[in-house]
């Protein structure tokens, strides 16, 4: 996260070569740890946000447009950068806040939890065809179809900012397919985060608390007052809302030490307050449901069972008390009241959203400004133009504050600025850069290889913690939690795969909406500049990193591109794209 050092391309020789994997890894490690659009069905024409956006148009620079594309989308394309340049940062962000969500649609449905036969679901006659080709378990029980949809949306949909914020929320309030084996349930959970991405964080917490998927994942479902499980209560406090240490308004440790926010007695009080919730109606099994509870089913919010709900008075945080005799519904309201009233929630959530969107090491002042927007529920975009409802926890105000802050826009990067592209952002970024499409199937596997298979985190702590330290430095870099010598080389192998390998459509994978299958890139738009290697390299650099590569690196990349014959235009484009995409200037967002 320090200033990137210049690339050394001494390994490049006269004949065309692809960048040495070992050399590339060495450069990437040094840069990160040492020195310094597509089609959409979303509508904006008549929305208030679109009307406000129209009044805020103010063209911006190439560098700022590329920077915003990296912060608020899954990566720049020439078309997206041109759009942001023409509209300006404020107009584009406000317009994005008004777009409806592109939902996840693939995978099975609730039938897996409505099977009253003694046979397993995939053994039923209706599943004979998919059982024969081995896809029943994949399509009905795993996260894989959902991951395919994620990549389709990340590459091609217009609501880029919503997709980015939903991904961030999914890495804060984690559920995982390593425990929850039901594609439709995982899809319901992630679609709810998409829906609520620009709503209010209280609504997010309510949705998380009532999700039967989360209930199954962290033992909050069928939680009996006689012996309440504390798992969900503890993670709700520690990971989803407040964090373990008392914070100042700017996210720094209060009293310069970790004073605990809660103790185990308070965790138990929260666990008692949230007892008595079961699955929504609709599930069935041959063996019947647990006495007094509903069968497992993920087709809605959990519902209450008063017989199992604790009705004793419970003291919560922030001076909030659950009165004796409270119903499960009113007790949950008190739980949410206490979380939203606590001093920690604004800086704790604001800082993590900054880390996911802009930089891993935001200054305390930056966190405080964003936390103010969270606390006030409103952010002044320009003059009298504001976003937000004025209600504490407003996410549209919080996101706007993050992206339109001076620290997000500064041209000169300081030590610690920026973030490593995590695999879930690197993979779609490459396809977006190369005018690509994908059905998600093959690139899902690259996510596995890069140790970030989306929606299948190893634990509730996500793929990496927000305070993961960059080895050998004094700064944090969460995405470095899945970065190693192996995954560094795998990043380069992924680029090789996209640019140099042929791709055969998988007939077992659902087709794209236009009927296509598999994946492809389109390098034709760049071939017009292939006869001039310097023009080609600068063109790619302009929309991928916002400026030219450092002089020494630029010269070597041009040399490598020119090593191909003038007539080999496609190969020249591939060489140039590979080297620019592999550069630390692209891999590390500044």
C-alpha positions as CSV (number, residue, x, y, z in Angstrom):
1,X,0.0,0.0,0.0
2,X,3.0,2.2,-0.1
3,X,4.1,4.0,-3.3
4,X,4.5,1.4,-6.1
5,X,8.0,0.9,-7.4
6,X,8.8,0.9,-11.1
7,X,8.5,-2.4,-12.9
8,X,11.7,-4.0,-14.1
9,X,11.3,-5.9,-17.3
10,X,14.9,-7.1,-17.7
11,X,13.5,-10.6,-18.3
12,X,11.9,-9.4,-21.6
13,X,13.9,-10.3,-24.7
14,X,13.7,-9.4,-28.3
15,X,11.2,-12.2,-29.2
16,X,7.7,-11.8,-27.8
17,X,7.4,-13.2,-24.3
18,X,4.7,-13.1,-21.7
19,X,5.7,-11.5,-18.5
20,X,7.5,-14.0,-16.3
21,X,5.3,-15.2,-13.5
22,X,8.1,-15.0,-11.0
23,X,9.1,-11.6,-12.1
24,X,5.5,-10.4,-11.9
25,X,5.0,-11.8,-8.5
26,X,8.2,-10.2,-7.2
27,X,7.1,-6.8,-8.6
28,X,3.6,-7.1,-7.2
29,X,4.8,-8.1,-3.7
30,X,7.3,-5.2,-3.8
31,X,4.7,-2.7,-4.8
32,X,2.0,-3.9,-2.4
33,X,4.1,-4.5,0.7
34,X,7.1,-2.3,0.2
35,X,7.3,1.1,-1.5
36,X,5.2,3.6,-1.9
37,X,-20.2,-0.8,-18.9
38,X,-22.5,-3.1,-20.0
39,X,-26.2,-3.3,-20.7
40,X,-28.8,-2.9,-18.0
41,X,-32.5,-3.0,-17.3
42,X,-32.2,-0.5,-14.5
43,X,-34.3,2.7,-14.9
44,X,-33.2,6.2,-14.0
45,X,-35.3,8.5,-16.2
46,X,-37.9,9.6,-13.7
47,X,-36.3,8.9,-10.4
48,X,-35.6,11.8,-8.0
49,X,-32.0,10.7,-7.9
50,X,-31.8,10.9,-11.7
51,X,-33.3,14.4,-11.6
52,X,-30.8,15.5,-9.0
53,X,-27.9,13.9,-10.9
54,X,-28.8,15.9,-14.0
55,X,-28.3,19.1,-12.0
56,X,-24.9,18.0,-10.8
57,X,-23.2,17.3,-14.1
58,X,-19.7,18.7,-14.0
59,X,-17.1,17.0,-16.3
60,X,-14.0,15.7,-14.5
61,X,-10.5,14.5,-15.3
62,X,-9.5,11.1,-16.7
63,X,-7.6,10.2,-13.5
64,X,-10.5,11.0,-11.3
65,X,-12.9,9.1,-13.5
66,X,-10.7,6.0,-13.4
67,X,-10.3,6.4,-9.7
68,X,-14.1,6.5,-9.2
69,X,-14.6,3.6,-11.5
70,X,-12.3,1.5,-9.3
71,X,-14.0,2.7,-6.1
72,X,-17.6,2.4,-7.1
73,X,-17.7,-0.3,-9.8
74,X,-16.1,-3.6,-10.5
75,X,-13.6,-1.9,-12.7
76,X,-13.1,0.6,-15.5
77,X,-13.9,0.2,-19.1
78,X,-13.4,2.8,-21.8
79,X,-17.1,3.4,-22.0
80,X,-17.6,3.8,-18.2
81,X,-14.6,6.1,-17.9
82,X,-16.0,8.3,-20.7
83,X,-19.4,8.3,-19.0
84,X,-17.9,9.4,-15.6
85,X,-15.7,12.0,-17.3
86,X,-18.8,13.6,-19.0
87,X,-21.1,13.5,-16.0
88,X,-18.5,14.1,-13.2
89,X,-18.1,12.3,-9.9
90,X,-21.1,13.8,-8.0
91,X,-23.6,13.3,-10.8
92,X,-22.5,9.7,-11.5
93,X,-22.7,8.7,-7.9
94,X,-26.1,10.2,-7.3
95,X,-27.4,8.5,-10.5
96,X,-26.1,5.2,-9.3
97,X,-27.9,5.6,-5.9
98,X,-31.1,5.8,-7.9
99,X,-30.7,2.6,-9.9
100,X,-32.8,-0.5,-8.9
101,X,-31.0,-3.8,-8.3
102,X,-30.0,-6.4,-10.7
103,X,-31.0,-9.5,-8.7
104,X,-29.5,-13.0,-8.6
105,X,-31.8,-15.5,-10.3
106,X,-30.0,-18.8,-10.9
107,X,-30.3,-22.0,-8.8
108,X,-33.1,-24.1,-7.4
109,X,-36.0,-23.2,-5.1
110,X,-37.6,-24.2,-1.8
111,X,-38.6,-27.7,-3.1
112,X,-35.5,-29.2,-1.4
113,X,-37.1,-28.3,1.9
114,X,-40.6,-29.5,0.9
115,X,-39.6,-33.1,0.1
116,X,-41.9,-35.5,2.0
117,X,-40.4,-38.6,0.3
118,X,-38.0,-40.9,2.1
119,X,-35.7,-40.5,-0.9
120,X,-33.2,-37.7,-1.0
121,X,-34.2,-34.8,-3.2
122,X,-31.7,-35.5,-5.9
123,X,-32.9,-39.1,-6.0
124,X,-36.5,-38.1,-6.9
125,X,-37.7,-39.1,-10.4
126,X,-38.2,-35.4,-11.3
127,X,-34.4,-34.9,-10.8
128,X,-33.3,-37.9,-12.9
129,X,-32.0,-35.9,-15.8
130,X,-29.9,-33.5,-13.7
131,X,-28.8,-36.4,-11.5
132,X,-27.5,-38.2,-14.5
133,X,-25.1,-35.3,-15.4
134,X,-24.2,-34.6,-11.8
135,X,-25.6,-31.1,-11.6
136,X,-28.5,-31.6,-9.1
137,X,-26.4,-31.0,-6.0
138,X,-24.5,-28.1,-7.6
139,X,-27.6,-26.3,-8.8
140,X,-29.9,-26.8,-5.7
141,X,-27.5,-27.0,-2.7
142,X,-24.3,-25.0,-3.4
143,X,-23.5,-21.3,-3.9
144,X,-22.1,-21.9,-7.4
145,X,-25.1,-20.7,-9.5
146,X,-25.3,-17.7,-7.2
147,X,-21.6,-17.0,-7.8
148,X,-22.2,-17.3,-11.6
149,X,-24.9,-14.6,-11.2
150,X,-22.6,-12.5,-9.1
151,X,-20.0,-12.4,-11.9
152,X,-22.5,-11.8,-14.6
153,X,-23.8,-8.8,-12.7
154,X,-20.4,-7.5,-11.8
155,X,-19.2,-7.7,-15.4
156,X,-22.2,-6.4,-17.3
157,X,-24.9,-4.7,-15.2
158,X,-25.4,-1.0,-14.8
159,X,-26.1,-0.9,-11.1
160,X,-22.4,-1.2,-10.3
161,X,-22.4,0.7,-7.0
162,X,-25.2,-1.2,-5.6
163,X,-23.5,-4.5,-6.5
164,X,-20.3,-3.2,-4.8
165,X,-22.1,-2.2,-1.6
166,X,-24.0,-5.4,-1.4
167,X,-20.8,-7.4,-1.7
168,X,-19.3,-5.3,1.1
169,X,-22.4,-5.9,3.3
170,X,-22.1,-9.6,2.6
171,X,-18.6,-9.6,3.9
172,X,-19.6,-7.8,7.1
173,X,-22.8,-9.9,7.8
174,X,-21.4,-13.2,6.5
175,X,-23.4,-16.3,5.7
176,X,-21.6,-19.1,4.0
177,X,-22.3,-22.1,1.8
178,X,-19.8,-24.1,3.8
179,X,-22.6,-24.5,6.4
180,X,-25.8,-23.5,4.6
181,X,-26.5,-25.9,1.8
182,X,-29.5,-24.4,-0.1
183,X,-28.9,-22.3,-3.2
184,X,-32.3,-20.6,-3.0
185,X,-31.7,-19.6,0.6
186,X,-28.3,-18.1,-0.1
187,X,-29.9,-16.3,-3.1
188,X,-32.7,-14.9,-0.9
189,X,-30.1,-13.6,1.6
190,X,-27.9,-11.9,-1.0
191,X,-30.8,-10.5,-2.9
192,X,-32.0,-8.9,0.4
193,X,-28.6,-7.2,0.8
194,X,-28.9,-6.0,-2.8
195,X,-32.3,-4.6,-2.1
196,X,-31.2,-2.8,1.1
197,X,-27.8,-1.6,0.0
198,X,-29.0,2.1,-0.1
199,X,-31.6,1.8,2.6
200,X,-30.8,2.0,6.3
201,X,-28.4,-0.1,8.3
202,X,-31.1,-0.8,10.9
203,X,-33.1,-2.4,8.1
204,X,-30.0,-4.4,7.2
205,X,-29.6,-5.6,10.8
206,X,-33.3,-6.5,11.0
207,X,-33.2,-8.5,7.8
208,X,-30.0,-10.3,9.0
209,X,-31.6,-11.1,12.4
210,X,-34.8,-12.5,10.8
211,X,-33.1,-14.4,8.0
212,X,-33.6,-18.1,8.4
213,X,-30.3,-18.6,6.5
214,X,-28.5,-16.6,9.2
215,X,-30.6,-18.3,11.8
216,X,-29.3,-21.6,10.5
217,X,-25.7,-20.4,10.1
218,X,-25.3,-18.9,13.5
219,X,-27.8,-21.0,15.5
220,X,-30.4,-18.2,16.0
221,X,-33.3,-20.3,14.7
222,X,-35.3,-22.4,17.1
223,X,-33.4,-20.8,19.9
224,X,-35.2,-21.8,23.2
225,X,-35.4,-19.6,26.3
226,X,-34.6,-22.7,28.4
227,X,-31.0,-22.8,27.0
228,X,-30.3,-20.0,24.5
229,X,-27.5,-20.3,22.0
230,X,-25.2,-17.3,22.2
231,X,-23.6,-17.6,18.8
232,X,-25.7,-15.1,16.8
233,X,-25.9,-12.6,19.6
234,X,-22.1,-12.6,20.0
235,X,-21.5,-12.1,16.3
236,X,-24.2,-9.5,16.0
237,X,-22.3,-7.4,18.5
238,X,-18.8,-8.2,17.5
239,X,-18.9,-8.3,13.7
240,X,-22.2,-7.0,12.4
241,X,-22.7,-3.7,14.4
242,X,-20.4,-2.6,17.2
243,X,-17.1,-4.4,17.3
244,X,-15.3,-5.6,20.5
245,X,-13.6,-2.3,21.5
246,X,-15.1,1.0,22.5
247,X,-14.5,3.6,19.8
248,X,-14.3,7.4,19.5
249,X,-16.5,9.1,16.8
250,X,-13.5,8.8,14.4
251,X,-13.1,5.1,14.8
252,X,-10.0,5.3,17.0
253,X,-9.8,3.4,20.2
254,X,-11.4,5.3,23.1
255,X,-8.8,6.0,25.8
256,X,-6.2,4.6,23.5
257,X,-6.9,1.1,24.7
258,X,-9.4,-1.7,24.0
259,X,-12.1,-1.1,26.5
260,X,-14.6,-3.9,25.9
261,X,-18.0,-2.9,24.5
262,X,-19.8,-5.8,26.2
263,X,-19.2,-8.7,28.5
264,X,-20.6,-12.2,28.5
265,X,-23.6,-11.2,30.7
266,X,-24.6,-8.7,28.1
267,X,-24.1,-11.3,25.3
268,X,-26.5,-13.6,27.2
269,X,-29.0,-10.8,27.6
270,X,-29.0,-10.3,23.8
271,X,-29.3,-14.1,23.3
272,X,-32.3,-14.3,25.6
273,X,-34.0,-11.3,23.9
274,X,-33.8,-13.0,20.6
275,X,-35.2,-16.4,21.6
276,X,-38.4,-17.8,20.1
277,X,-37.8,-17.4,16.4
278,X,-38.3,-20.3,14.0
279,X,-38.4,-20.9,10.2
280,X,-41.1,-19.4,8.1
281,X,-44.0,-21.7,7.3
282,X,-43.7,-23.9,4.1
283,X,-41.1,-26.5,5.0
284,X,-42.0,-30.2,5.3
285,X,-40.2,-33.5,5.7
286,X,-41.2,-37.2,5.8
287,X,-40.1,-37.2,9.4
288,X,-42.1,-34.2,10.6
289,X,-41.0,-31.0,12.2
290,X,-39.5,-30.4,15.7
291,X,-42.2,-30.1,18.3
292,X,-43.4,-26.6,18.5
293,X,-41.2,-25.3,15.7
294,X,-41.5,-25.1,11.9
295,X,-39.5,-27.3,9.6
296,X,-36.4,-25.9,7.9
297,X,-37.5,-23.5,5.1
298,X,-35.8,-20.3,3.8
299,X,-38.7,-18.8,1.8
300,X,-39.2,-15.7,4.0
301,X,-38.4,-14.2,7.4
302,X,-38.3,-16.2,10.5
303,X,-41.6,-16.1,12.6
304,X,-42.0,-16.1,16.4
305,X,-43.1,-18.8,18.8
306,X,-44.1,-17.2,22.1
307,X,-43.8,-20.4,24.0
308,X,-40.0,-20.4,23.4
309,X,-39.4,-16.7,23.8
310,X,-37.9,-15.3,27.0
311,X,-40.1,-12.6,28.6
312,X,-37.8,-11.5,31.5
313,X,-36.5,-8.0,31.7
314,X,-33.1,-7.8,29.9
315,X,-30.6,-4.9,30.1
316,X,-29.0,-4.2,26.8
317,X,-26.3,-1.7,25.7
318,X,-26.7,2.1,25.2
319,X,-29.2,2.4,28.1
320,X,-31.8,0.3,26.4
321,X,-33.9,-2.3,28.4
322,X,-36.2,-5.0,27.1
323,X,-39.2,-4.7,29.4
324,X,-40.6,-7.8,31.2
325,X,-43.4,-9.4,29.2
326,X,-42.1,-8.2,25.8
327,X,-43.0,-10.2,22.7
328,X,-40.3,-11.6,20.4
329,X,-41.1,-8.8,17.9
330,X,-40.9,-6.0,20.5
331,X,-37.7,-7.5,22.0
332,X,-36.0,-7.5,18.6
333,X,-37.0,-3.8,18.2
334,X,-35.2,-3.1,21.5
335,X,-32.2,-5.0,20.4
336,X,-32.0,-2.9,17.2
337,X,-32.7,0.3,19.2
338,X,-29.7,-0.5,21.4
339,X,-27.3,-1.2,18.5
340,X,-28.3,1.9,16.5
341,X,-28.1,4.1,19.7
342,X,-24.5,3.0,20.5
343,X,-21.6,5.3,19.8
344,X,-19.7,2.5,18.0
345,X,-22.0,1.7,15.2
346,X,-21.4,4.7,13.0
347,X,-17.5,4.6,13.0
348,X,-17.4,0.8,13.1
349,X,-19.5,0.3,10.0
350,X,-18.4,3.4,8.2
351,X,-14.7,2.4,8.4
352,X,-15.4,-1.0,7.0
353,X,-17.4,0.4,4.1
354,X,-14.6,2.8,3.4
355,X,-12.1,-0.1,3.4
356,X,-14.3,-2.1,1.0
357,X,-14.8,0.8,-1.5
358,X,-11.8,3.2,-1.3
359,X,-8.9,2.5,1.0
360,X,-7.7,0.0,3.6
361,X,-6.2,2.7,5.8
362,X,-8.6,5.7,6.0
363,X,-7.5,8.6,8.2
364,X,-9.4,9.1,11.4
365,X,-10.8,12.4,10.0
366,X,-12.1,10.6,6.9
367,X,-13.8,8.0,9.1
368,X,-15.3,10.7,11.3
369,X,-16.7,12.6,8.3
370,X,-18.4,9.5,6.9
371,X,-19.6,8.4,10.4
372,X,-21.2,11.9,10.6
373,X,-23.2,11.1,7.5
374,X,-24.2,7.8,9.0
375,X,-25.2,9.4,12.3
376,X,-27.1,12.3,10.6
377,X,-28.6,10.2,7.9
378,X,-27.9,12.9,5.3
379,X,-25.0,14.0,3.2
380,X,-24.7,17.3,1.3
381,X,-23.6,16.5,-2.2
382,X,-23.4,20.1,-3.4
383,X,-25.2,23.3,-2.4
384,X,-28.7,22.4,-1.5
385,X,-28.5,19.0,-3.1
386,X,-28.5,16.3,-0.4
387,X,-29.0,12.6,-0.2
388,X,-30.4,10.6,2.7
389,X,-33.5,10.5,4.7
390,X,-32.2,12.2,7.9
391,X,-32.6,8.9,9.8
392,X,-29.5,7.5,11.5
393,X,-27.9,4.7,9.6
394,X,-28.9,5.9,6.1
395,X,-26.7,4.0,3.7
396,X,-27.2,6.2,0.7
397,X,-25.8,9.2,2.7
398,X,-23.0,7.0,4.0
399,X,-21.9,5.7,0.6
400,X,-22.1,9.2,-1.0
401,X,-20.0,10.5,1.9
402,X,-17.4,7.8,1.3
403,X,-17.1,8.3,-2.5
404,X,-17.3,12.1,-2.5
405,X,-14.9,12.8,0.3
406,X,-11.7,14.7,-0.5
407,X,-9.6,11.8,0.8
408,X,-11.2,9.5,-1.9
409,X,-10.4,12.0,-4.6
410,X,-6.9,13.2,-3.8
411,X,-4.5,12.9,-6.7
412,X,-1.3,12.4,-4.8
413,X,-1.4,9.1,-2.9
414,X,0.1,9.0,0.6
415,X,1.7,6.1,2.3
416,X,-1.0,3.6,3.2
417,X,-3.5,4.8,0.7
418,X,-5.3,2.4,-1.6
419,X,-6.2,-1.3,-1.5
420,X,-5.3,-4.5,-3.2
421,X,-7.9,-5.7,-5.6
422,X,-9.4,-8.7,-4.0
423,X,-10.1,-11.6,-6.3
424,X,-13.9,-11.0,-6.4
425,X,-13.1,-7.6,-7.9
426,X,-10.0,-8.5,-10.0
427,X,-11.8,-11.2,-11.9
428,X,-14.7,-9.0,-13.2
429,X,-12.4,-6.0,-13.7
430,X,-10.4,-7.9,-16.3
431,X,-13.5,-8.8,-18.3
432,X,-14.9,-5.3,-18.0
433,X,-11.6,-3.9,-19.3
434,X,-11.5,-6.3,-22.3
435,X,-15.1,-5.8,-23.4
436,X,-15.9,-9.3,-22.1
437,X,-18.8,-11.4,-21.1
438,X,-19.0,-14.6,-19.1
439,X,-21.6,-17.1,-17.9
440,X,-19.6,-17.2,-14.6
441,X,-18.8,-20.9,-14.7
442,X,-15.1,-20.8,-15.5
443,X,-14.3,-17.6,-13.6
444,X,-16.1,-19.0,-10.5
445,X,-13.3,-21.6,-10.4
446,X,-10.6,-18.8,-10.6
447,X,-12.2,-17.4,-7.5
448,X,-11.7,-20.7,-5.8
449,X,-8.1,-20.8,-7.0
450,X,-7.5,-17.3,-5.7
451,X,-9.0,-18.3,-2.3
452,X,-12.2,-16.1,-2.5
453,X,-15.0,-18.3,-3.8
454,X,-17.8,-15.7,-3.3
455,X,-20.6,-16.6,-0.8
456,X,-18.5,-19.5,0.5
457,X,-16.3,-17.9,3.2
458,X,-14.4,-20.2,5.5
459,X,-16.1,-18.6,8.6
460,X,-18.2,-15.8,9.8
461,X,-15.0,-13.7,9.9
462,X,-15.1,-13.6,6.1
463,X,-12.2,-14.5,3.8
464,X,-10.0,-11.9,5.6
465,X,-10.4,-9.6,8.6
466,X,-10.6,-5.8,8.2
467,X,-7.4,-5.3,10.3
468,X,-5.2,-7.8,8.4
469,X,-1.7,-6.4,8.4
470,X,0.4,-6.1,5.3
471,X,3.5,-8.1,6.1
472,X,6.5,-6.0,6.8
473,X,4.6,-2.7,7.1
474,X,2.7,-0.7,9.6
475,X,-0.5,-0.6,7.5
476,X,-3.4,-3.0,7.1
477,X,-4.5,-4.5,3.8
478,X,-7.5,-6.9,4.3
479,X,-7.2,-8.5,0.9
480,X,-3.6,-9.5,1.7
481,X,-5.3,-12.2,3.9
482,X,-5.7,-14.2,0.7
483,X,-2.5,-13.1,-1.0
484,X,0.5,-15.4,-1.1
485,X,3.2,-16.5,-3.5
486,X,0.8,-19.1,-4.8
487,X,-2.2,-16.7,-5.3
488,X,0.2,-14.0,-6.7
489,X,1.2,-16.4,-9.5
490,X,-2.4,-17.5,-9.9
491,X,-3.4,-13.9,-10.6
492,X,-1.0,-14.0,-13.6
493,X,-2.2,-17.4,-14.7
494,X,-5.8,-16.0,-14.6
495,X,-4.7,-13.2,-17.0
496,X,-3.0,-15.8,-19.2
497,X,-6.2,-17.8,-19.3
498,X,-8.4,-14.9,-20.3
499,X,-6.1,-13.6,-22.9
500,X,-4.3,-16.6,-24.4
501,X,-6.3,-19.7,-23.8
502,X,-9.3,-20.8,-25.9
503,X,-12.6,-21.3,-24.0
504,X,-15.2,-23.9,-24.9
505,X,-18.8,-23.3,-23.8
506,X,-20.0,-25.6,-21.0
507,X,-23.4,-27.0,-22.1
508,X,-24.4,-27.8,-18.5
509,X,-24.2,-24.2,-17.6
510,X,-27.2,-21.9,-18.0
511,X,-26.8,-19.6,-21.0
512,X,-26.6,-15.8,-20.8
513,X,-29.8,-13.8,-21.4
514,X,-28.8,-13.4,-25.0
515,X,-28.5,-17.1,-25.4
516,X,-24.7,-17.3,-25.4
517,X,-22.7,-19.6,-23.2
518,X,-19.1,-19.7,-21.9
519,X,-17.0,-16.6,-22.0
520,X,-15.3,-14.3,-24.4
521,X,-13.4,-11.0,-24.7
522,X,-13.4,-8.5,-27.6
523,X,-10.1,-6.9,-28.4
524,X,-11.1,-5.6,-31.8
525,X,-11.6,-2.0,-30.6
526,X,-8.0,-1.8,-29.6
527,X,-6.5,-3.3,-32.8
528,X,-6.7,0.0,-34.6
529,X,-3.8,1.3,-32.4
530,X,-1.8,-1.9,-32.6
531,X,0.5,-0.6,-35.3
532,X,1.7,2.0,-32.8
533,X,2.8,0.2,-29.6
534,X,3.2,3.4,-27.6
535,X,-0.2,4.6,-28.5
536,X,-1.8,1.2,-27.7
537,X,0.0,0.9,-24.3
538,X,-1.0,4.5,-23.4
539,X,-4.6,3.9,-24.4
540,X,-4.9,0.9,-22.2
541,X,-3.1,2.6,-19.3
542,X,-5.3,5.7,-19.7
543,X,-8.5,3.9,-18.8
544,X,-7.1,1.2,-16.6
545,X,-4.9,3.3,-14.3
546,X,-5.8,6.8,-15.3
547,X,-2.4,7.8,-16.6
548,X,0.8,6.4,-18.2
549,X,2.8,3.7,-16.6
550,X,6.0,4.9,-15.0
551,X,8.6,5.8,-17.7
552,X,10.9,2.8,-17.3
553,X,8.0,0.3,-17.1
554,X,6.2,1.9,-20.1
555,X,9.3,1.6,-22.2
556,X,9.7,-2.1,-21.5
557,X,6.0,-2.8,-22.1
558,X,6.2,-1.0,-25.5
559,X,9.3,-3.0,-26.3
560,X,7.5,-6.3,-25.5
561,X,4.5,-5.3,-27.7
562,X,6.7,-4.2,-30.6
563,X,8.4,-7.5,-30.6
564,X,5.4,-8.9,-32.4
565,X,5.2,-8.2,-36.1
566,X,3.1,-5.2,-37.2
567,X,0.7,-7.6,-38.9
568,X,0.0,-9.5,-35.6
569,X,-2.4,-6.9,-34.2
570,X,-4.4,-9.2,-32.0
571,X,-1.2,-10.6,-30.4
572,X,0.1,-7.1,-29.8
573,X,-3.1,-6.2,-28.0
574,X,-3.0,-9.3,-25.9
575,X,0.6,-8.6,-24.9
576,X,-0.1,-5.0,-24.0
577,X,-3.3,-5.9,-22.1
578,X,-1.5,-8.6,-20.2
579,X,1.3,-6.4,-19.0
580,X,-0.8,-3.5,-18.1
581,X,-3.4,-5.6,-16.2
582,X,-0.5,-7.4,-14.4
583,X,1.2,-4.2,-13.4
584,X,1.1,-3.2,-9.7
585,X,-0.5,0.1,-10.8
586,X,-3.6,-1.9,-11.8
587,X,-3.5,-4.6,-9.2
588,X,-3.2,-2.1,-6.3
589,X,-5.8,0.6,-6.3
590,X,-4.5,4.0,-5.4
